[in-house]
Amino acid sequence: MSGKFITFEGPEGSGKSTQIRLLAAALEAQGIAALCTREPGGTATGEAIRNILQHDAVDESLGERTELLLFTASRAQLMAQSILPALGRGDWVLCDRFIDSTMAYQGFGRGMDIETLDRINEYAIHGRKPDLTVLLDLEIERGFERLAARYAGGAGAADRFEREARAFHQRVRDGYHQLAAREPLRFRVVDADRPVEAVSADVWKLVKEALL
């Protein structure tokens, strides 16, 4: 039996990693094996690409097309090496960002052609879209308040995308809403500006309704 594929999307600071961890625990309590992964990353190749894209691992600026194709390369490797095999085993896959991040950040944020991004995404994912996409929605300033608190505690520093102008991030958030309207059967929008436990309860409820 094929497994289920859930992706988590949202603006910076929306709590995707936390909610993935909590959902994985809830699934495992039901006897459902869950692979947790992320984009870019999730494989040795993907993590190397992540260091270039987010952590300035090379001392040069990236062109927009280069940025796009690096994300796509990481995605193609993750699909072939991890996601498709896990789904084939009947496991569930929970992924922190996926194709919709490309649409939101490179499409709506950078202004790249949406139809072109659709075609590139389709090629990279072997035609296998998520069964469910959870959009953790959060106002941009609230997200950056969370990031500031995180970094004040010594947990790293702002990455390449977090250093973008607020106007860029607002375009990203608005883009996510357009994507959700475009595919209402796949997307579920959750208000992320609440306590972690309240958000987690809503995520678990919608996962049960949609996939269990």
Backbone as a ProteinNet text record, in pm:
[ID]
protein_1_A
[PRIMARY]
MSGKFITFEGPEGSGKSTQIRLLAAALEAQGIAALCTREPGGTATGEAIRNILQHDAVDESLGERTELLLFTASRAQLMAQSILPALGRGDWVLCDRFIDSTMAYQGFGRGMDIETLDRINEYAIHGRKPDLTVLLDLEIERGFERLAARYAGGAGAADRFEREARAFHQRVRDGYHQLAAREPLRFRVVDADRPVEAVSADVWKLVKEALL
[TERTIARY]
83.8	0	88.1	56.8	134.3	111.6	218	206.7	147.7	138.5	83.8	196.5	180.7	284.2	226.1	281	234.1	349.2	322.4	422.7	373.9	470.1	441.4	505.1	425.1	471	435.7	498.5	465.1	576.8	546.9	649.3	754.4	859.7	966	908.8	954	914.2	776.4	718.2	580.7	571.2	684.6	683	671.9	715	701.5	773	897.9	976.4	911.9	864.2	799.1	673.7	591.5	466.4	490.4	593.6	628.7	666.8	747.9	789.6	668.9	576.7	459.5	366.9	350.2	266	328.2	458.3	525.5	501.8	507.7	483.6	339.7	245.3	104.4	80.7	143.6	129	191.1	308.9	376.6	298.7	225.6	139.1	24.9	-7.4	-110.5	-50.7	79.8	145.9	181.8	189.4	220.9	363.9	449.6	588.4	592.6	671.7	678.2	823.4	856.8	986.8	975.9	1060.5	1063.3	1185	1162.3	1272.9	1250.9	1340.5	1329.8	1387.6	1346.9	1400.5	1451.6	1561.8	1651.8	1723.5	1763.9	1831.6	1773.8	1787.8	1731.4	1819.4	1920.6	2020.5	2155.6	2263.2	2395.6	2409.7	2360.6	2365.3	2279.7	2159.3	2068.4	2122.1	2188.4	2242.6	2358.1	2437.3	2544.4	2485	2376.5	2307.9	2247	2193.1	2134.1	2238	2359.7	2464.6	2496.4	2483.1	2503.4	2387	2265.7	2145.9	2114.5	2134	2089.1	2201.4	2320	2426.3	2551.5	2536.4	2645.9	2775.7	2764	2881.7	2980	2936.3	3028.1	3031.9	3147.4	3166.3	3131.4	3005.3	2956.7	2805.2	2749.2	2603.9	2544.6	2424.2	2357.7	2258.2	2261.1	2159.8	2026.9	1917.6	1785.2	1764.8	1811.1	1795.5	1882.6	2001	2087.9	2020.6	1966.7	1895.4	1783.1	1702.3	1590.6	1638.1	1740.6	1784	1854.5	1918.4	1975.6	1865.9	1761.3	1647.8	1590.9	1577.9	1519.3	1607.6	1738.2	1830.9	1821.1	1815	1799.1	1669.4	1562.5	1430.5	1431.4	1491.8	1495.5	1571	1682.2	1759.8	1680.4	1612.3	1532.6	1418.9	1352.7	1244.1	1294.9	1402.5	1452.5	1511.4	1583.4	1657.9	1575.5	1481.1	1413.6	1261.8	1199.9	1054.8	982.7	1016.4	946.5	967.8	1090.3	1106.9	1025.2	1020.5	943.8	795.9	742.4	601.2	572.7	666.2	649.7	646.4	714.5	712.3	583.7	505.7	385	403.9	523.6	548.5	484.8	465	422.4	546.4	538.2	649	599.8	673.7	644.4	762.5	738.9	848.6	833.3	939.5	947.2	985.1	886.1	894.3	903.8	845.7	849	823.1	748.5	731.1	668.8	583.3	513.8	607.1	716.8	816	880.1	907.6	960.4	861.4	734.1	632.9	623.3	626.2	609.6	733.3	851.4	972.8	1029.4	1047.4	1103.4	996.7	873.7	767	714.1	643.6	582.2	684.7	783.1	883.5	979.2	1035.7	1134.4	1070.6	946.4	880.7	907.4	950.6	975.3	843.2	845.5	724.1	663.2	538.7	471.9	458	421.1	405.7	538.1	645.7	778.2	810.8	782.8	809.3	724.7	600.2	514.8	579.3	631	690.7	817.4	900.2	1024.4	994	899.3	859.8	808.7	723	664.3	773.2	874.4	984.2	1062.7	1090.6	1173.8	1106.1	973	903.4	842.8	877.5	824.9	672.3	612.5	467	396.5	471.6	411.7	396.3	278.8	250.6	214.5	220.6	177.6	28.8	-7.1	-149	-214.6	-134.7	-185.4	-73.6	-107.6	-11.7	-70.7	1.4	-40.5	30.5	-46.8	9.1	-7.5	104.2	104.3	116.1	5.3	-0.8	31.7	113.6	159.2	194.3	156.4	195.5	347.9	400	545	616.6	567.7	636.9	637.3	530.2	525.3	631	646.4	747.6	887.6	915.4	1048.9	1070.6	965.3	979.2	1023.1	963.9	1002.2	1148.4	1188.8	1326.5	1423.8	1389.7	1477.5	1494.4	1385.4	1392.7	1478.6	1463.6	1542.7	1691.5	1727.5	1869	1927.8	1843.9	1891.7	1932.8	1870.8	1904.6	2025.4	2088.3	2210.6	2190.2	2065.9	2037.2	2062	2190.8	2225.2	2206.1	2203	2186.9	2101.6	2052.2	1962.2	2028.4	1952.4	2006.7	1983	2022.3	2019.1	1879.6	1779	1642.3	1583.8	1617.4	1566.7	1618.9	1730.5	1786	1720.8	1630.1	1559.5	1468.9	1434	1348.5	1210.5	1145.5	1012.4	913.9	931.1	840.6	848.8	967.6	984.6	903.6	916.4	846.5	695.2	649.9	506.2	455.5	533.9	496.1	490.4	583.3	584.1	456.3	423	301.7	176.8	167.2	52.8	49.3	166.2	173.6	122.4	156.2	104.9	-48.1	-109.1	-255.8	-311.7	-241.6	-285.5	-270.4	-164.5	-145.3	-253.4	-286.4	-391.6	-525.4	-552.7	-677.7	-677.9	-558.8	-547.1	-571.6	-531.9	-548.2	-613.1	-740	-804.8	-820.6	-818.3	-831.8	-703.4	-590.2	-461.9	-421	-450.4	-406.2	-504.4	-448.1	-524.5	-448	-515.7	-451.3	-478.2	-372.1	-381.9	-321.7	-392.2	-342.7	-229.2	-108.5	8.5	40.3	-36.9	-10.6	-86.4	-64.8	-128.9	-30.2	-60.3	29.5	53.7	171.3	212	109.2	57.7	-35.1	-165.6	-213.1	-337.2	-318.9	-205.6	-176.9	-164.8	-94	-75	-207.4	-298.8	-430	-506.8	-497.8	-565.9	-502.9	-370.2	-301.7	-342.8	-344.6	-381.3	-526.2	-614.7	-754	-770.4	-703.4	-720.3	-652.4	-542.4	-478.6	-569.2	-633.2	-726.8	-842.3	-895.9	-1010.6	-973.5	-854.8	-816.5	-759	-684.4	-607.3	-632.5	-701.9	-728.5	-877.8
-118.6	0	124.6	220.2	342.9	428	494.5	581.6	716.4	803.9	937.9	1041.3	1146.2	1248.8	1383.2	1437.3	1565.1	1664.9	1783.9	1889.6	2004.2	2072.4	2189.4	2311	2414.8	2539.7	2655.9	2770.1	2889.2	2990	3112.4	3216.1	3181.3	3262.5	3241.2	3249.7	3157.1	3159.9	3103.4	3033.6	2984.7	2854.9	2791.2	2673.9	2540.5	2532.3	2409.1	2291.1	2311.7	2200.8	2144.8	2233.5	2189.5	2108.8	2157.1	2088.2	1954.5	1944.7	1816.5	1715.9	1758.6	1668.4	1619.1	1707.8	1668.7	1578.1	1605.3	1518.7	1380.8	1374.9	1244.3	1161.7	1225.6	1154.1	1103.8	1186	1144.8	1027.9	1031	920.5	792.3	804.9	686.9	624.6	706.9	654.2	571.3	594.9	516.9	400.1	377.9	268.9	300.7	428.2	469.8	522.6	457.9	502.3	629.2	727	854.5	896	927.4	983.2	1134.5	1199	1345.5	1394.9	1487	1537.6	1685.4	1745.5	1889.6	1927.9	2047.3	2106.9	2247.3	2285.9	2194.4	2109.7	1990.9	1900.4	1761.5	1688.6	1555.1	1444.8	1479.8	1386.2	1455.7	1380.2	1442.8	1550.8	1520.7	1618.6	1740.4	1714.9	1823.7	1912.4	1852.8	1933.3	2021.1	1968.7	2050.5	2169.2	2142.9	2249.3	2349.3	2299.5	2387.4	2487.6	2439.6	2528.1	2639.4	2609.6	2713.2	2811.2	2757.6	2840.2	2925.5	2871.4	2940.2	2992.5	2931.8	2966.3	3019.2	3067.7	3138.8	3057.7	2929	2842.3	2873.9	2948.5	2992.9	3145.6	3200.1	3344.4	3415.6	3402.5	3475.7	3482.6	3584	3596.8	3497	3450.4	3353	3423.2	3389.9	3438.6	3372	3435.2	3381.1	3243.7	3223.7	3092.6	2988.2	3028.4	2936.4	2892.3	2988.7	2959	2859.4	2885.9	2798.4	2656.8	2644.1	2511.1	2435.3	2506.2	2438.4	2380.5	2458.6	2404.3	2281.3	2290.4	2180.6	2056.8	2076.2	1962	1891.3	1969.7	1910.9	1831.5	1888.4	1823.8	1691.7	1693.1	1571.5	1459.8	1495.3	1395	1340.4	1429.7	1387.5	1295.5	1327.4	1242.2	1103	1096.7	967.2	883.4	948	873.6	842	930.5	914.5	908.3	1007.4	1018.7	907.6	887.1	783.2	643.2	606.1	474.6	459.6	565.4	557.8	539	614.7	600.6	461.1	408.5	274.3	166.1	191.1	96.5	107.7	210.7	233.8	328.3	387.5	485.5	619.9	702.2	839.4	927.3	1034.6	1129.4	1267.9	1331.7	1467.9	1554.2	1652	1730.7	1878.7	1935.3	2077.3	2153.6	2210.7	2280.1	2180.4	2223.6	2140.2	2230.1	2182.8	2259.1	2396.7	2409.1	2536.4	2644.7	2607	2706.9	2768.8	2686.7	2740.7	2837.5	2799.1	2886.7	3018.2	3009.1	3128.1	3217.3	3156.9	3236.5	3279.5	3184	3220.5	3278.4	3228.7	3278.6	3412.8	3412.6	3536.4	3630.4	3576.1	3661.1	3724.1	3641.3	3690.1	3736.9	3696.8	3738.7	3650.8	3525.5	3434.2	3380.1	3333.7	3291.4	3166.5	3175.3	3067.4	2940.8	2956.1	2838.4	2765.7	2840.1	2777.3	2698.9	2758	2689.4	2563.5	2569.1	2450.2	2335.7	2365.5	2260.8	2204.4	2292.9	2246.8	2160.7	2204.9	2126.8	1988.6	1984.7	1858.2	1758.7	1808.6	1721.7	1669.1	1755.6	1717.6	1616.4	1619.5	1535	1410.2	1380.4	1260.7	1261	1378.6	1387.5	1354.6	1333	1291.6	1412.7	1473	1585.4	1536	1625.1	1586	1552.1	1462.9	1433.5	1546.5	1613.2	1720.9	1821.2	1949	2054.3	2142.4	2149.2	2230.5	2364.9	2470.9	2605.5	2669.9	2685.2	2749.9	2900.8	2968.9	3109.6	3199.2	3302.4	3390	3525.5	3632.4	3765	3776.1	3848.9	3855.3	3907.7	4015.2	4071.6	3977	3901.1	3803.3	3694.8	3652.3	3552	3601.8	3726.7	3779.8	3807.8	3833.8	3843.3	3708.1	3602.1	3468.3	3438.3	3474.2	3449.6	3527.5	3653.1	3734.6	3671.3	3618.4	3552.8	3426.8	3353.5	3230.6	3262.8	3362.1	3392.9	3461.9	3534.5	3595.8	3488.5	3370.5	3259.8	3180.9	3225.4	3160.2	3052.8	3038.1	2932.5	2984.2	3005.7	3041.3	3188.7	3217.3	3354.5	3352.1	3468.7	3478	3423.4	3343.5	3288.1	3384.5	3339.6	3425.4	3475.3	3390.6	3432.2	3518.6	3487.2	3567.9	3711.6	3732	3867.1	3948.2	3887	3960	4068.1	4169.2	4279	4226.9	4299.3	4260.1	4254.7	4344	4343.6	4211.8	4154.3	4022.9	3918.5	3918	3818	3837	3960.1	3982.4	3925.3	3940.3	3880.2	3727.7	3671.8	3526.4	3483	3552.6	3515.6	3529.4	3640.2	3658.7	3549.1	3510.4	3403.8	3271.5	3241.5	3117.7	3115.3	3227.8	3232.4	3210.1	3260.8	3236.4	3089.1	3026.9	2884.6	2800.5	2837.2	2764.1	2778	2896.2	2916.2	2839.2	2821.1	2749.5	2599.6	2544	2399.9	2377.6	2411.8	2403.1	2261.1	2161.2	2023.1	1972.9	2028.4	1984	2066.5	2192.9	2282.4	2287.5	2302.3	2339.6	2453.5	2561.9	2678.1	2676.7	2687	2683.5	2811.9	2875.6	2996.2	2956.9	3001.1	2962.5	3059.6	3166.7	3266	3231.7	3111.1	3060.3	2970.3	2927.3	2834.7	2707.6	2652.5	2533.9	2421.5	2402.8	2291.5	2310.7	2433.1	2460.5	2436.8	2479.8	2458	2308.6	2237.4	2093.4	2018.4	2059	1994.5	2012.6	2132.7	2157.6	2077.2	2069.6	1992.1	1845	1789.9	1648.9	1625.5	1718.1	1705	1704.5	1795.2	1800.7	1683.3	1633.2	1514.1	1393.5	1378.5	1267.5	1278.7	1399.2	1418.5	1394.6	1436.8	1429.5	1294.2	1229.5	1111.7	986.5	997.5	879.3	846.6
0	0	0	-84.5	-92.2	32	77.7	193.1	155.9	253.8	233.5	242.2	164.8	152.8	196.4	306.4	362.1	360.7	308.9	313.5	401.9	461.4	545.4	481.6	466.9	407.2	498.9	472.1	548.7	546.3	586.8	595.4	699.9	702.8	801.5	943.6	1029.3	1168.7	1198.4	1101.5	1119.8	1199	1227.5	1315	1244.1	1121.3	1043.2	1107.1	1146.2	1202.1	1328.1	1413.5	1537.2	1506.8	1415.5	1385.2	1314.8	1235.3	1173.8	1281.8	1376.2	1484.8	1564	1595.1	1672.9	1594	1465.1	1382.5	1368.2	1352.1	1341.5	1467.3	1583.3	1709.5	1716.4	1670.5	1671.7	1577.2	1461.5	1365.6	1420.1	1477.7	1530.2	1645.5	1722.3	1828.2	1771	1644.2	1574.3	1495.9	1512.4	1442.4	1298.3	1264	1127.2	1123.5	1044.1	1030.2	947.3	994.8	925.1	904.3	779.3	746.2	749.1	829.2	834.7	757.4	665.4	584.5	557.7	478.7	456.1	321.3	278.1	156.3	184.4	118.8	50.4	154.5	115.4	207.4	202.2	312.1	321.8	266.6	188	136.3	148.6	129.8	136.3	29.4	-90.3	-198.4	-163.4	-114	-79.5	31.1	130.1	239.3	191.1	96.3	38.2	-37.5	-111	-183	-84.2	25.2	127.3	179.4	200.1	250.7	151.6	23	-78.5	-78.6	-78.1	-93.4	28.9	146.3	266.1	354.4	340.2	434.7	366.3	241.9	174	171.6	136	136.9	24.6	-75.4	-180.2	-178.5	-207.6	-194.9	-325.4	-366.4	-483.4	-475.8	-537.9	-539.4	-637.8	-609.1	-694.7	-785.6	-913.5	-1004.7	-974.1	-1016.2	-985.7	-1047.5	-1170.2	-1234.6	-1167.1	-1125.7	-1051.8	-923.1	-850.1	-725.5	-751	-852.2	-885.6	-916.2	-999.3	-1042.1	-930.2	-838.4	-722.5	-633.8	-607.8	-533.5	-603.7	-734.9	-811.6	-806.2	-812.5	-805.5	-670.7	-563.3	-430.3	-422.9	-479.8	-477.5	-555.2	-672.4	-754.6	-683.2	-616.9	-543.9	-425.5	-354.1	-238.7	-281.2	-390.2	-439	-471.9	-550.8	-597.9	-485.8	-395.4	-293.4	-169.5	-133.7	-4.8	-12.9	-76.3	-67.3	-142.5	-267.6	-345.1	-287.1	-246.7	-182.7	-53.6	27.7	152.3	123.7	29.2	-6.4	-61.7	-138.5	-193.2	-86.7	25.4	137.8	217.8	191.3	269.8	385.2	397.6	502.7	464.9	564.5	540.2	534.8	459.1	448.1	488.7	579.8	623.3	582.2	495.5	440.5	474.7	528.6	562.3	435.9	369.3	241.1	125.1	12.1	-108.9	-228.6	-327.9	-451.2	-429.8	-331.1	-311.3	-258.8	-195.2	-156.6	-280.1	-380.1	-505.6	-568.7	-569.9	-628.2	-550.3	-416.5	-333.1	-335.2	-317.8	-305.1	-440.4	-531.8	-661.9	-755.6	-745.6	-830.1	-783.5	-673.2	-624.8	-561.9	-489.6	-426.9	-526.7	-614.8	-712	-842.2	-866.5	-989.6	-1109.4	-1088	-1198.9	-1253.4	-1378.1	-1447.2	-1382.5	-1343.3	-1269.9	-1355.4	-1480	-1566.7	-1585.5	-1597.5	-1608.3	-1481.8	-1365.8	-1239.7	-1226.4	-1271.6	-1269.3	-1347.5	-1464.9	-1549.2	-1485.9	-1431.2	-1368.8	-1246.3	-1166	-1048.6	-1089.1	-1188	-1231.9	-1272	-1341.4	-1384.6	-1264.5	-1168.2	-1054.5	-963.1	-954	-855.7	-916.3	-1042	-1107.8	-1110.8	-1110.4	-1115	-984.6	-876.1	-748.2	-656.6	-657.4	-569.5	-429	-329.7	-194.7	-190.9	-100.2	-76.5	3	83.7	168.8	192.4	182.9	214.5	324.1	435.4	549.2	539.4	521	516.6	653.5	722.5	854	830.4	843.4	806.7	926.1	899.6	1006.3	946.7	1014.8	968.8	969.3	870.7	851.8	976.3	1035.4	1151.5	1269.9	1286.8	1396.3	1374	1250.3	1219.9	1251.5	1217.7	1244.1	1392.3	1465.7	1611.1	1668.1	1616.2	1662.3	1627.4	1505.2	1464.9	1552.9	1583.5	1667.5	1805.4	1860.9	1991.1	1984	1874.3	1856.3	1850.1	1769.6	1751.5	1874.2	1948.9	2073.2	2173.8	2161.3	2249.3	2204.7	2096.4	2050.2	1946.2	1893.9	1795.8	1654.3	1619.8	1483.8	1452.7	1322.5	1273.9	1148.7	1110.4	994.7	868.9	791.3	667.7	551.4	433.1	314.9	281.3	300	270.1	381	504.1	615.6	609.8	540.6	528.2	416.1	341.7	236.8	298	216.3	262.3	302	390.5	435.7	318.2	220.7	105	30	20.3	-42.2	33.7	164.4	245.7	241.5	228	214.3	81.7	-24.9	-153.4	-141.8	-66.6	-45	26.4	134.2	208.2	121.6	49.4	-39.7	-146.3	-194.6	-294.1	-241.1	-116.4	-56.1	-56.6	-27.9	-27.5	-167.8	-268.2	-405.6	-442.8	-397.2	-423.5	-356.3	-232.6	-161.4	-231.4	-286.5	-360	-491	-549.2	-675.9	-659.2	-544.9	-520.1	-382.9	-369.9	-238.2	-186.4	-272.8	-227.3	-162.2	-202.4	-145.9	-24	-23.8	82.9	199.1	320.5	437.9	505.7	534.1	596.2	745.9	824.6	970.6	1026.2	1116.7	1183.4	1276.9	1244.8	1323.1	1435.6	1447.7	1551.6	1679.5	1726.8	1848.4	1920.8	2042.6	2110.6	2028.6	2044.4	1968.4	1980.1	2101.6	2124.2	2047.7	2037.6	1965.4	1816	1763.6	1622.2	1594.3	1681.7	1664.1	1665.5	1753.8	1760.6	1630	1573.3	1446.5	1333.2	1333.5	1229.2	1236.7	1356.7	1372.9	1329	1361.6	1323.9	1171	1103.4	958.9	889.3	945.5	888.1	900.5	1013.6	1031.3	933.8	918.9	829.4	683.5	644.3	503.7	464	554.7	514.9	595.6	708.7	789.2	793.8
[MASK]
++++++++++++++++++++++++++++++++++++++++++++++++++++++++++++++++++++++++++++++++++++++++++++++++++++++++++++++++++++++++++++++++++++++++++++++++++++++++++++++++++++++++++++++++++++++++++++++++++++++++++++++++++++

